């Protein structure tokens, strides 16, 4: 029986504190999979340096010199987590039969990797890692996360509840993922659209092993807003509904003013005028803001700029097929 080749894609941004431990843990997990004859010995760990400003890339290079299973991609600049992940997936599909994506901070339980691969052997092409619970989160983080998933579902976005970017995908699924030429990437929403046989594996989220989170509240809110506006036009419909509500309120106020004039009670009120002006003005600004957000996304999409540019490839074999917009310098066994 031919064993599948597994690539584990790990986006990294300023992860020098946790990366040595991550490499060791993931190497142990991959070794166990090979010994259990679940994956081929040609499997690899692919670390994607997303333009880090610390010693992340040097850790990857040093690990490659000692560990033949380690390979790496260095992006020319910081492209963002989703685009760095996409770069790793698009590179890995040239060699792998299945690909697991996970973060470098070891919060994605490495022990679940075996269950992912077993599901792949059962014929599933997309396997989602789903958190069992959020006991380790603060009340605010748990509430905000659950509200995010509920909001996305109300917007008609097919998200898997309590799933982030810890998943396994077959080569065929990743190849079809490459057909989604979107600049505003939200992989959690795109992957379910691919279809094929899908299932879930539950795991317990771990504490971050070292370093600081790269997703503070500001980034999380921005990420959530990008997800909503990339997959749903309901915010624009909500603004339209607010416009109708405002129109109805204006009609009622107009009728009241006309009746007051007829009966001779036409004393103007400064408060009512100011409140009306502020209310209508805020609705207009909100509408312009939402419409502007969508226009901005259209602007980014039509420019067709590359989502990322690969600077260095650290691997034991060149990519069989690289996109036309990537510029690479191949490293063979860590040597230029």
Order of alpha helices (4+ residues) and beta strands (2+ residues): beta-alpha-beta-alpha-beta-alpha-beta-alpha-beta-alpha-beta-alpha-alpha-beta-alpha-alpha-alpha-beta-beta
